[in-house]
Amino acid sequence: MNRKVFRTVFHQNSKYRDFVSGITPAINKAAGNPDFTIVKGTLYRASEHAKAPNGAALLIIDEINRGPAVQVFGGAIVAIESDKRLASDGAKRAETQFFEMLDPNTGDVIEYALPHDLYILAAMNQADASVEPLDVAFLRRWEPLRLEPDEAALRTFYGLGVKGANALPDAPVNVGDVLEASVRAWAAVNAQIALGRGPEFQIGHGVLMSDVKPNTVALPEALGTMCVGWAKVRAHVEEVFFGDTRGIAAALNALDGPGLNPFKLTETTFADDLRFRLEGPTNFAEDNIYAALRAFANPRE
C-alpha cells in the first residue's frame, strides 16, 4: 500500500483555502497568466493521495484548537466521520456525505467526499488559556484520547525501577539519586497542580526527557540536565498559578515544606495590605537543583 503522512499546524491565520481549497493571488506569475490560482489544501492533497490505487494517507493536525477549526474545515466538517466516507473501493454509499468545494484543477464547484483510507489525527492542549474551546458539534465528530502524565514512562527513560520506600539521601551519591529525586518531585508537583488547578493543567513527562539519557552521563552533567528540564517545570507552574503566589508556593512545597527548600514564602505589607513574596534562586543551578527536587518530593522532611 502507498502510505503517506501529511502534516499541518493550525494557528490564528489558518484559512479554509489553505486546508481544503480556495483562490489566492498568483505569485511571480508570467505575463499573460491568470492573476489568481486555486490552492490545493492539505486536506485535499491527503484525500487525493488516499483515493489513488492502494493509497492511504495520515493527516496530522497539530494545535487544532489554536486556529478557527470550524471555519478551516468548512463544509468538510460533515464528511470527516468514518461512516460518512466513501466505500473502501471509492464507491458512493448511501451514508456518504458530500460537500461543495472548488476543484483546484478546473476551478469548478464540485461535490466532494472524503475517502475511506484517509486518517486524521489532531492534537491539542485543552487547558491552554490562550485559545477558545472548540465547538461541541465539531468535537463530537472525533474519537477523543486523553494523554496523561506517565510516571512509568519517565522511570523507563531514566532507567529506574519502581519507586521504593527509601528516603532520598541528603546529597546525591550517584546519578540515580538525582533521577529518583526528579521523578518524585515531578509527581508531587503534578499532584499539587491537579489539586489547585485541575488535572488537565498537569505537566507531561516529556518535559523532563531529551535526546540525552541522563543515566549515561556523569553526576555534574546529570545535575545540569535537570536544571534545564526543571526550569521548564517551574515556568509551567508560574504560568498555571499566574497571580497566585501562594499557589506557586504550594506547588513547589514552599508553604509548610522542609527547611532545605531553597524557595520560601514570605509575608509583607503594601499600603497596609498583606502581600506574599516567593523568595528563592532566580535559576536552578548544579548546587541547588538536588536540594530543590528533594524538597519538592518530600513534604514531611
Backbone as numpy.savetxt, mean C-alpha at the origin, in Angstrom:
# Nx Ny Nz CAx CAy CAz Cx Cy Cz
-0.03 -20.69 -23.64 -0.89 -19.49 -23.64 -0.01 -18.25 -23.64
-0.40 -17.23 -24.39 0.35 -15.98 -24.49 -0.12 -15.02 -23.39
0.61 -15.04 -22.29 0.24 -14.22 -21.14 1.03 -12.91 -21.13
0.40 -11.84 -20.67 1.09 -10.55 -20.58 0.51 -9.75 -19.43
1.38 -9.00 -18.75 0.97 -8.17 -17.62 0.96 -6.71 -18.06
-0.12 -6.01 -17.75 -0.25 -4.58 -18.02 -0.37 -3.87 -16.66
0.26 -2.71 -16.56 0.27 -1.99 -15.27 -0.10 -0.53 -15.46
-0.79 0.01 -14.47 -1.07 1.43 -14.44 -1.24 1.86 -12.99
-1.09 3.15 -12.75 -1.26 3.73 -11.41 -2.29 4.86 -11.53
-3.30 4.80 -10.70 -4.31 5.86 -10.70 -3.81 7.04 -9.86
-4.15 8.24 -10.32 -3.82 9.47 -9.59 -4.88 10.50 -9.92
-4.74 11.70 -9.36 -5.80 12.70 -9.50 -6.05 13.10 -10.95
-5.04 12.97 -11.81 -5.19 13.37 -13.21 -5.48 12.20 -14.15
-5.74 11.01 -13.61 -6.09 9.87 -14.45 -7.41 10.14 -15.16
-7.48 9.75 -16.42 -8.66 10.04 -17.23 -9.14 8.79 -17.96
-10.41 8.82 -18.34 -11.03 7.73 -19.08 -10.27 7.44 -20.37
-9.85 8.48 -21.05 -9.17 8.30 -22.34 -7.85 7.55 -22.19
-7.19 7.70 -21.01 -5.92 7.02 -20.79 -6.12 5.57 -20.39
-7.33 5.24 -19.93 -7.60 3.89 -19.43 -8.39 3.05 -20.44
-9.35 3.68 -21.10 -10.18 2.96 -22.07 -9.83 3.45 -23.47
-10.35 4.58 -23.86 -10.00 5.21 -25.14 -10.55 6.62 -25.13
-10.00 7.47 -25.99 -10.47 8.84 -26.07 -9.61 9.65 -27.00
-10.06 10.86 -27.27 -9.37 11.74 -28.21 -8.35 12.59 -27.46
-7.16 12.72 -28.03 -6.12 13.55 -27.44 -5.39 14.27 -28.57
-4.85 15.47 -28.30 -4.12 16.19 -29.37 -2.92 15.38 -29.86
-2.70 15.40 -31.14 -1.55 14.71 -31.74 -0.28 15.51 -31.44
0.77 14.82 -31.03 2.04 15.44 -30.68 3.03 15.19 -31.82
3.76 16.25 -32.20 4.79 16.14 -33.25 4.22 15.53 -34.53
3.02 15.99 -34.91 2.38 15.44 -36.10 3.03 15.99 -37.36
2.99 15.19 -38.39 3.50 15.63 -39.69 2.46 16.52 -40.37
2.93 17.36 -41.25 2.04 18.27 -41.97 0.97 17.49 -42.71
-0.27 17.93 -42.57 -1.38 17.29 -43.26 -2.03 16.18 -42.47
-1.38 15.72 -41.40 -1.97 14.66 -40.58 -3.02 15.24 -39.64
-3.90 14.40 -39.09 -4.95 14.91 -38.19 -4.36 15.59 -36.95
-5.11 16.57 -36.44 -4.67 17.29 -35.24 -4.91 16.48 -33.97
-5.72 15.45 -34.08 -6.05 14.65 -32.90 -5.83 13.18 -33.21
-5.63 12.41 -32.15 -5.49 10.97 -32.28 -6.34 10.30 -31.20
-6.65 9.03 -31.41 -7.45 8.29 -30.42 -6.51 7.38 -29.63
-6.54 7.52 -28.33 -5.64 6.78 -27.44 -6.16 5.36 -27.23
-5.23 4.42 -27.25 -5.55 3.05 -26.84 -5.20 2.93 -25.37
-6.21 2.98 -24.50 -5.98 2.97 -23.06 -5.48 1.63 -22.56
-5.04 1.63 -21.32 -4.46 0.42 -20.72 -5.47 -0.72 -20.67
-6.71 -0.42 -20.28 -7.73 -1.46 -20.23 -8.00 -2.02 -21.63
-8.07 -1.15 -22.62 -8.33 -1.59 -23.99 -7.19 -2.48 -24.49
-5.95 -2.06 -24.28 -4.81 -2.85 -24.76 -4.75 -4.22 -24.07
-5.02 -4.24 -22.76 -5.04 -5.52 -22.05 -6.16 -6.41 -22.57
-7.32 -5.82 -22.84 -8.46 -6.59 -23.34 -8.17 -7.17 -24.72
-7.59 -6.36 -25.58 -7.29 -6.83 -26.93 -6.26 -7.96 -26.90
-5.30 -7.87 -25.99 -4.32 -8.95 -25.87 -5.02 -10.23 -25.41
-5.93 -10.10 -24.45 -6.64 -11.27 -23.94 -7.59 -11.87 -24.97
-8.04 -11.05 -25.93 -8.94 -11.55 -26.97 -8.22 -12.32 -28.08
-6.90 -12.13 -28.15 -6.14 -12.80 -29.20 -6.13 -14.31 -28.95
-5.90 -15.12 -29.98 -5.85 -16.58 -29.79 -4.85 -16.97 -28.71
-5.29 -17.77 -27.77 -4.47 -18.22 -26.63 -3.98 -17.06 -25.78
-4.66 -15.94 -25.84 -4.23 -14.77 -25.07 -4.82 -14.73 -23.67
-4.07 -14.14 -22.76 -4.53 -13.89 -21.39 -3.77 -12.68 -20.87
-4.45 -11.83 -20.13 -3.82 -10.60 -19.65 -4.17 -10.36 -18.19
-3.18 -9.88 -17.47 -3.37 -9.44 -16.09 -3.15 -7.93 -16.06
-4.18 -7.19 -15.66 -4.09 -5.74 -15.54 -3.97 -5.39 -14.06
-2.85 -4.78 -13.69 -2.60 -4.39 -12.30 -2.80 -2.88 -12.18
-3.70 -2.49 -11.29 -3.98 -1.07 -11.04 -3.53 -0.76 -9.61
-2.49 0.03 -9.49 -2.03 0.42 -8.15 -2.68 1.74 -7.75
-2.87 1.91 -6.43 -3.45 3.14 -5.88 -4.79 3.47 -6.54
-5.66 2.50 -6.65 -6.92 2.70 -7.38 -7.79 3.78 -6.73
-7.65 3.98 -5.43 -8.48 4.99 -4.77 -7.84 6.38 -4.77
-6.70 6.55 -5.44 -6.09 7.88 -5.54 -6.58 8.65 -6.76
-7.30 7.99 -7.64 -7.84 8.67 -8.80 -9.35 8.60 -8.80
-9.98 9.30 -9.72 -11.46 9.22 -9.83 -11.84 7.91 -10.52
-11.80 6.82 -9.77 -11.90 5.48 -10.35 -13.16 5.28 -11.18
-14.30 5.73 -10.69 -15.56 5.53 -11.42 -15.52 6.26 -12.75
-15.01 7.49 -12.76 -14.92 8.25 -14.01 -13.91 7.62 -14.96
-12.81 7.10 -14.42 -11.78 6.49 -15.27 -12.31 5.24 -15.95
-13.05 4.41 -15.22 -13.63 3.21 -15.81 -14.78 3.55 -16.76
-15.53 4.60 -16.45 -16.64 4.99 -17.30 -17.64 3.85 -17.47
-18.08 3.64 -18.72 -19.05 2.60 -18.99 -18.53 1.21 -18.75
-17.20 1.04 -18.68 -16.62 -0.28 -18.46 -16.96 -0.84 -17.09
-17.46 0.02 -16.20 -17.78 -0.43 -14.85 -18.84 -1.53 -14.87
-19.72 -1.52 -15.88 -20.79 -2.52 -15.94 -20.29 -3.86 -16.47
-19.06 -3.88 -16.99 -18.59 -5.07 -17.71 -17.44 -5.79 -17.04
-16.99 -5.33 -15.86 -15.79 -5.92 -15.28 -16.05 -7.20 -14.50
-17.28 -7.43 -14.07 -17.57 -8.64 -13.32 -17.44 -9.87 -14.20
-16.99 -10.97 -13.59 -16.70 -12.18 -14.37 -17.93 -12.70 -15.12
-19.10 -12.58 -14.54 -20.29 -13.12 -15.21 -20.85 -12.17 -16.27
-20.22 -11.02 -16.45 -20.65 -10.07 -17.48 -19.70 -10.08 -18.68
-18.73 -10.98 -18.68 -17.72 -11.04 -19.74 -18.21 -11.85 -20.94
-17.39 -11.84 -21.99 -17.60 -12.74 -23.11 -17.28 -14.16 -22.68
-17.76 -15.13 -23.43 -17.44 -16.53 -23.15 -15.96 -16.79 -23.41
-15.46 -17.91 -22.93 -14.03 -18.23 -23.07 -13.60 -18.32 -24.53
-14.55 -18.61 -25.44 -14.21 -18.68 -26.87 -14.45 -17.34 -27.57
-14.76 -16.30 -26.78 -14.98 -14.97 -27.36 -16.40 -14.70 -27.80
-17.28 -15.67 -27.67 -18.66 -15.49 -28.11 -19.47 -14.68 -27.10
-20.49 -14.03 -27.58 -21.40 -13.28 -26.72 -22.29 -14.25 -25.95
-22.50 -13.96 -24.69 -23.43 -14.73 -23.86 -24.64 -13.87 -23.54
-25.67 -14.48 -23.03 -26.87 -13.72 -22.67 -26.56 -12.70 -21.58
-25.59 -13.02 -20.71 -25.28 -12.14 -19.59 -24.23 -11.08 -19.93
-23.61 -11.18 -21.10 -22.52 -10.27 -21.45 -23.00 -8.83 -21.48
-22.23 -7.96 -20.81 -22.54 -6.53 -20.78 -21.61 -5.80 -21.74
-22.21 -5.03 -22.65 -21.45 -4.21 -23.59 -21.53 -2.75 -23.13
-20.52 -1.98 -23.48 -20.53 -0.55 -23.20 -19.98 0.17 -24.43
-20.36 1.43 -24.58 -19.92 2.20 -25.74 -18.55 2.80 -25.51
-17.74 2.80 -26.57 -16.42 3.42 -26.52 -16.00 3.79 -27.95
-15.00 4.66 -28.04 -14.45 5.01 -29.35 -13.49 3.92 -29.80
-13.69 3.42 -30.98 -12.77 2.44 -31.54 -11.48 3.17 -31.91
-10.35 2.84 -31.27 -9.10 3.55 -31.57 -8.63 3.38 -33.01
-9.12 2.35 -33.68 -8.68 2.08 -35.05 -9.50 2.84 -36.10
-10.77 3.04 -35.82 -11.64 3.68 -36.82 -12.21 5.02 -36.37
-12.25 5.27 -35.06 -12.88 6.48 -34.56 -14.37 6.37 -34.40
-14.93 5.21 -34.74 -16.37 5.00 -34.60 -16.72 4.64 -33.15
-17.94 4.95 -32.77 -18.45 4.51 -31.48 -18.90 3.06 -31.64
-18.35 2.18 -30.82 -18.66 0.76 -30.94 -19.17 0.22 -29.61
-19.79 -0.94 -29.68 -20.19 -1.68 -28.48 -19.05 -2.64 -28.15
-18.60 -2.58 -26.92 -17.41 -3.35 -26.55 -17.70 -4.15 -25.28
-17.14 -5.36 -25.20 -17.27 -6.20 -24.01 -15.89 -6.72 -23.63
-15.70 -7.01 -22.38 -14.41 -7.47 -21.89 -14.30 -8.99 -22.04
-13.10 -9.47 -22.32 -12.92 -10.90 -22.56 -12.86 -11.73 -21.29
-13.02 -13.03 -21.49 -13.02 -13.98 -20.37 -11.68 -14.02 -19.67
-10.59 -13.97 -20.42 -9.25 -14.16 -19.84 -8.53 -12.86 -19.55
-9.28 -11.82 -19.19 -8.71 -10.58 -18.68 -8.90 -10.58 -17.17
-7.81 -10.45 -16.44 -7.85 -10.46 -14.98 -7.39 -9.09 -14.49
-8.16 -8.52 -13.58 -7.85 -7.18 -13.07 -7.57 -7.27 -11.58
-6.39 -6.80 -11.19 -5.98 -6.79 -9.79 -5.71 -5.34 -9.40
-6.42 -4.86 -8.40 -6.27 -3.47 -7.96 -5.84 -3.44 -6.50
-4.99 -2.47 -6.16 -4.49 -2.34 -4.79 -4.77 -0.93 -4.29
-5.04 -0.84 -2.99 -5.26 0.48 -2.39 -5.01 0.40 -0.90
-4.78 1.57 -0.32 -4.67 1.69 1.13 -5.96 2.35 1.61
-6.82 1.56 2.19 -8.14 2.05 2.58 -8.07 3.13 3.65
-7.00 3.13 4.46 -6.90 4.09 5.55 -6.23 5.39 5.14
-5.86 5.52 3.88 -5.18 6.73 3.43 -6.11 7.92 3.60
-5.68 8.87 4.42 -6.53 10.02 4.73 -6.58 11.03 3.59
-5.73 10.89 2.58 -5.66 11.88 1.51 -6.58 11.56 0.34
-7.36 10.48 0.43 -8.22 10.09 -0.68 -9.65 9.94 -0.18
-10.58 9.98 -1.14 -11.99 9.80 -0.82 -12.36 8.31 -0.90
-13.35 7.88 -0.11 -13.79 6.47 -0.21 -14.31 6.17 -1.61
-14.13 4.93 -2.05 -14.62 4.53 -3.36 -16.14 4.36 -3.33
-16.75 4.55 -4.48 -18.18 4.38 -4.63 -18.58 2.95 -4.30
-19.65 2.79 -3.53 -20.09 1.47 -3.09 -20.47 0.59 -4.26
-21.15 1.14 -5.25 -21.55 0.36 -6.43 -20.33 -0.13 -7.20
-19.26 0.65 -7.17 -18.02 0.24 -7.82 -17.33 -0.84 -7.01
-17.29 -0.68 -5.70 -16.59 -1.64 -4.84 -17.22 -3.02 -4.88
-18.53 -3.10 -4.99 -19.18 -4.41 -4.92 -18.92 -5.26 -6.17
-18.29 -4.68 -7.16 -17.94 -5.43 -8.36 -16.59 -6.13 -8.23
-15.97 -6.00 -7.07 -14.66 -6.60 -6.84 -14.75 -7.66 -5.75
-13.79 -8.57 -5.77 -13.66 -9.55 -4.69 -12.59 -9.04 -3.74
-12.97 -8.54 -2.55 -11.98 -7.93 -1.66 -11.06 -8.96 -1.00
-9.82 -8.59 -0.84 -8.84 -9.41 -0.14 -8.01 -8.49 0.74
-8.14 -8.63 2.04 -7.40 -7.80 2.98 -6.01 -8.39 3.22
-5.03 -7.52 3.21 -3.66 -7.92 3.54 -3.34 -7.37 4.93
-3.06 -8.28 5.86 -2.82 -7.89 7.24 -1.32 -7.96 7.57
-0.87 -7.17 8.54 0.51 -7.31 9.00 0.77 -8.75 9.45
1.89 -9.30 9.04 2.16 -10.72 9.25 3.48 -10.88 10.00
3.38 -11.15 11.30 4.59 -11.32 12.10 5.40 -12.53 11.63
4.72 -13.59 11.24 5.42 -14.79 10.79 6.27 -14.49 9.56
5.75 -13.66 8.64 6.51 -13.31 7.44 7.76 -12.52 7.81
7.64 -11.62 8.78 8.80 -10.84 9.20 9.82 -11.72 9.91
9.36 -12.64 10.73 10.28 -13.56 11.41 11.01 -14.46 10.40
10.29 -14.88 9.38 10.93 -15.70 8.35 12.00 -14.90 7.61
11.69 -13.66 7.28 12.66 -12.80 6.60 13.90 -12.58 7.46
13.69 -12.42 8.76 14.80 -12.19 9.69 15.54 -13.48 10.05
14.96 -14.62 9.68 15.59 -15.89 10.06 15.41 -16.22 11.52
14.29 -15.77 12.09 13.99 -16.01 13.50 12.96 -17.13 13.64
12.95 -17.77 14.77 11.91 -18.75 15.07 10.71 -18.06 15.69
9.83 -18.84 16.28 8.66 -18.26 16.95 9.11 -17.50 18.18
8.28 -16.58 18.61 8.62 -15.76 19.76 8.72 -16.62 21.02
9.80 -16.45 21.74 9.98 -17.17 22.98 9.56 -16.33 24.18
9.75 -16.90 25.36 9.37 -16.20 26.59 10.52 -15.41 27.18
11.71 -15.53 26.61 12.88 -14.87 27.16 12.79 -13.36 26.99
13.23 -12.65 28.03 13.29 -11.20 27.96 14.46 -10.78 27.07
14.34 -9.62 26.48 15.43 -9.11 25.66 16.59 -8.69 26.55
17.84 -8.97 26.16 18.98 -8.58 26.98 19.14 -7.06 27.04
19.84 -6.59 28.06 20.04 -5.14 28.22 20.77 -4.54 27.03
21.69 -5.29 26.48 22.44 -4.85 25.29 22.49 -6.02 24.33
22.47 -5.76 23.03 22.46 -6.86 22.06 23.78 -7.62 22.05
23.67 -8.92 22.19 24.86 -9.75 22.13 25.18 -10.09 20.68
24.15 -10.24 19.87 24.34 -10.58 18.47 23.21 -9.96 17.65
23.27 -10.17 16.34 22.26 -9.60 15.44 20.87 -10.13 15.77
20.78 -11.39 16.19 19.49 -11.97 16.50 18.75 -11.21 17.59
19.48 -10.68 18.56 18.84 -9.90 19.62 18.18 -8.64 19.05
18.87 -7.99 18.12 18.34 -6.78 17.49 17.09 -7.09 16.68
17.15 -8.17 15.92 16.02 -8.54 15.08 14.81 -8.96 15.91
15.06 -9.69 16.99 13.96 -10.08 17.88 13.32 -8.85 18.50
14.15 -7.89 18.90 13.62 -6.64 19.47 12.79 -5.88 18.44
13.25 -5.90 17.19 12.53 -5.20 16.13 11.15 -5.81 15.91
11.08 -7.13 15.84 9.80 -7.80 15.61 8.85 -7.54 16.78
9.34 -7.69 17.99 8.46 -7.47 19.16 8.00 -6.03 19.23
8.90 -5.09 18.93 8.54 -3.67 18.98 7.51 -3.35 17.91
7.72 -3.87 16.71 6.77 -3.63 15.61 5.38 -4.16 15.98
5.31 -5.36 16.55 4.03 -5.93 16.94 3.37 -5.09 18.04
4.16 -4.61 18.99 3.61 -3.80 20.08 3.10 -2.46 19.59
3.86 -1.82 18.70 3.44 -0.53 18.14 2.16 -0.70 17.33
2.08 -1.78 16.56 0.87 -2.02 15.77 -0.33 -2.26 16.67
-0.13 -2.94 17.79 -1.23 -3.17 18.72 -1.76 -1.84 19.26
-0.86 -0.91 19.53 -1.28 0.41 20.02 -1.99 1.20 18.93
-1.49 1.11 17.69 -2.15 1.79 16.58 -3.56 1.25 16.38
-3.69 -0.07 16.41 -5.01 -0.69 16.23 -5.97 -0.25 17.33
-5.47 -0.11 18.54 -6.30 0.30 19.67 -6.68 1.77 19.57
-5.71 2.59 19.20 -5.94 4.03 19.20 -6.61 4.57 17.95
-6.34 3.95 16.78 -6.88 4.48 15.53 -7.67 3.47 14.71
-7.44 2.19 14.96 -8.14 1.16 14.20 -7.15 0.26 13.49
-7.51 -1.00 13.30 -6.58 -1.96 12.70 -6.17 -1.62 11.28
-7.01 -0.86 10.55 -6.66 -0.54 9.17 -5.50 0.45 9.08
-5.11 1.06 10.21 -4.01 2.01 10.21 -2.68 1.38 10.61
-2.68 0.07 10.86 -1.43 -0.60 11.21 -0.44 -0.53 10.05
0.83 -0.66 10.39 1.87 -0.61 9.37 2.32 -2.02 9.02
2.45 -2.29 7.73 2.78 -3.62 7.26 4.20 -4.04 7.57
4.42 -5.35 7.53 5.74 -5.88 7.84 6.77 -5.50 6.78
6.32 -5.15 5.58 7.25 -4.81 4.51 8.10 -3.60 4.79
7.64 -2.72 5.71 8.43 -1.51 6.00 9.76 -1.86 6.65
9.85 -3.03 7.27 11.10 -3.45 7.93 11.85 -4.49 7.11
11.49 -4.61 5.84 12.15 -5.57 4.96 12.82 -4.81 3.81
13.95 -5.31 3.36 14.67 -4.68 2.25 15.40 -5.75 1.48
16.24 -5.32 0.52 16.99 -6.30 -0.26 18.21 -6.82 0.51
18.44 -6.25 1.70 19.54 -6.71 2.54 18.97 -7.56 3.67
19.44 -8.78 3.79 18.99 -9.65 4.88 19.76 -9.25 6.15
19.08 -8.68 7.14 19.79 -8.20 8.32 20.55 -9.29 9.08
20.08 -10.53 8.98 20.74 -11.61 9.72 22.04 -12.08 9.06
22.39 -11.44 7.93 23.63 -11.82 7.23 24.73 -10.79 7.38
24.46 -9.72 8.14 25.45 -8.65 8.27 25.95 -8.58 9.71
26.98 -7.77 9.91 27.55 -7.58 11.25 26.60 -6.75 12.11
26.81 -6.81 13.42 25.92 -6.12 14.37 25.80 -4.62 14.09
26.89 -3.88 13.87 26.74 -2.44 13.61 25.89 -2.16 12.36
26.10 -2.95 11.31 25.32 -2.75 10.10 23.85 -3.10 10.32
23.58 -4.12 11.11 22.20 -4.49 11.42 21.51 -3.36 12.19
22.23 -2.76 13.12 21.66 -1.63 13.86 21.35 -0.47 12.92
22.25 -0.21 11.97 22.01 0.86 11.00 20.81 0.57 10.13
20.65 -0.69 9.74 19.50 -1.09 8.94 18.20 -0.87 9.71
18.21 -1.19 11.01 17.02 -0.97 11.84 16.69 0.52 11.94
17.71 1.36 11.96 17.47 2.80 12.03 16.67 3.28 10.82
17.01 2.75 9.65 16.31 3.16 8.42 14.86 2.71 8.47
14.63 1.43 8.78 13.27 0.93 8.83 12.43 1.59 9.89
13.01 1.80 11.05 12.23 2.37 12.15 12.01 3.87 12.02
12.80 4.54 11.21 12.49 5.93 10.89 11.16 6.01 10.13
10.90 5.01 9.28 9.63 4.95 8.55 8.47 4.61 9.48
8.72 3.69 10.43 7.67 3.35 11.40 7.31 4.58 12.23
8.33 5.29 12.67 8.09 6.49 13.49 7.31 7.54 12.69
7.69 7.74 11.43 6.97 8.70 10.59 5.51 8.29 10.41
5.28 6.99 10.28 3.90 6.49 10.15 3.11 6.77 11.42
3.70 6.52 12.57 3.02 6.77 13.84 2.69 8.25 13.97
3.64 9.12 13.63 3.41 10.55 13.76 2.33 11.04 12.80
2.21 10.41 11.64 1.17 10.78 10.70 -0.20 10.27 11.17
-0.23 9.03 11.64 -1.49 8.44 12.08 -2.07 9.21 13.27
-1.20 9.64 14.19 -1.66 10.38 15.37 -1.32 11.86 15.27
-1.35 12.40 14.06 -0.99 13.80 13.85 -1.87 14.71 14.71
-1.21 15.59 15.48 -1.93 16.49 16.37 -2.28 15.90 17.71
-1.96 14.64 17.92 -2.27 13.94 19.17 -0.96 13.46 19.79
-0.32 14.33 20.55 1.00 14.01 21.12 0.92 12.84 22.07
-0.15 12.77 22.85 -0.30 11.64 23.77 -0.49 10.33 23.00
-1.18 10.40 21.87 -1.35 9.20 21.05 -0.02 8.71 20.51
0.82 9.62 20.05 2.16 9.25 19.58 2.96 8.63 20.72
2.88 9.27 21.89 3.61 8.76 23.05 3.13 7.37 23.44
1.82 7.15 23.38 1.28 5.84 23.73 1.77 4.77 22.75
1.78 5.10 21.45 2.22 4.14 20.46 3.70 3.78 20.64
4.48 4.74 21.10 5.91 4.51 21.32 6.21 4.14 22.77
5.17 3.82 23.51 5.30 3.35 24.89 6.03 4.34 25.78
5.72 5.62 25.58 6.38 6.67 26.36 5.47 7.27 27.42
4.33 6.63 27.68 3.46 7.13 28.75 3.86 6.53 30.09
3.68 5.23 30.22 4.04 4.54 31.47 5.03 3.42 31.19
5.80 3.57 30.14 6.74 2.53 29.75 8.01 2.55 30.56
8.98 1.75 30.17 10.23 1.63 30.93 11.08 2.88 30.87
11.89 3.08 31.90 12.75 4.25 31.96 13.82 4.28 30.89
14.12 3.15 30.29 15.15 3.12 29.26 14.66 3.70 27.93
13.38 3.98 27.84 12.83 4.54 26.60 13.44 5.91 26.34
14.05 6.13 25.17 14.64 7.44 24.89 13.59 8.53 24.67
12.31 8.14 24.53 11.25 9.12 24.35 10.52 9.34 25.68
10.28 10.59 26.01 9.60 10.94 27.25 8.49 11.96 26.96
7.32 11.73 27.54 6.22 12.68 27.41 6.29 13.65 28.59
6.36 14.93 28.29 6.42 15.94 29.35 5.22 16.87 29.24
4.86 17.47 30.36 3.75 18.40 30.40 4.28 19.80 30.64
3.66 20.78 30.00 4.00 22.18 30.20 2.73 22.99 29.98
2.82 24.27 30.09 1.66 25.13 29.88 1.98 26.20 28.86
0.96 26.61 28.15 1.05 27.73 27.22 -0.21 28.55 27.38
-0.05 29.80 27.79 -1.20 30.67 28.05 -2.16 30.00 29.02
-1.59 29.40 30.05 -2.34 28.72 31.11 -3.04 27.45 30.65
-2.79 27.02 29.42 -3.36 25.77 28.93 -2.31 24.66 29.00
-2.76 23.47 29.35 -1.86 22.33 29.43 -1.42 21.90 28.04
-0.12 21.68 27.89 0.44 21.22 26.63 1.33 20.02 26.88
1.37 19.12 25.87 2.23 17.94 25.97 3.34 18.04 24.93
4.51 17.56 25.33 5.65 17.52 24.43 6.28 16.13 24.50
6.64 15.61 23.35 7.33 14.33 23.31 8.80 14.61 23.04
9.60 14.37 24.06 11.03 14.63 23.94 11.76 13.33 23.63
12.78 13.42 22.81 13.55 12.25 22.45 14.48 12.55 21.29
15.19 11.57 20.83 16.14 11.78 19.74 15.44 12.21 18.46
16.07 13.13 17.75 15.51 13.57 16.47 15.50 12.44 15.46
16.56 11.64 15.47 16.67 10.51 14.56 17.18 9.29 15.32
16.82 8.12 14.85 17.39 6.90 15.42 18.85 6.78 14.97
19.66 6.26 15.86 21.07 6.05 15.57 21.49 4.71 16.17
22.65 4.24 15.79 23.11 2.94 16.26 23.22 2.86 17.77
23.43 4.02 18.44 23.60 3.99 19.88 22.29 4.12 20.65
21.15 4.32 19.95 19.88 4.44 20.68 18.78 3.53 20.13
18.99 2.93 18.96 17.91 2.18 18.34 17.54 0.93 19.14
18.50 0.23 19.69 18.16 -1.00 20.41 17.40 -0.68 21.68
17.84 0.35 22.41 17.12 0.73 23.63 15.68 1.13 23.30
15.51 1.83 22.19 14.16 2.23 21.79 13.30 1.01 21.47
13.84 0.08 20.71 13.08 -1.12 20.35 12.73 -1.93 21.59
13.67 -2.06 22.47 13.43 -2.82 23.70 12.35 -2.15 24.53
12.35 -0.83 24.55 11.33 -0.10 25.31 9.96 -0.23 24.66
9.91 -0.12 23.33 8.63 -0.25 22.63 8.02 -1.63 22.86
8.90 -2.64 22.94 8.43 -4.02 22.98 8.11 -4.52 24.37
8.61 -3.84 25.40 8.49 -4.37 26.77 7.88 -3.32 27.69
6.57 -3.17 27.68 5.94 -2.12 28.47 6.08 -2.29 29.97
6.44 -3.49 30.41 6.48 -3.70 31.87 7.92 -3.68 32.42
8.91 -3.39 31.57 10.27 -3.35 32.10 10.49 -2.09 32.93
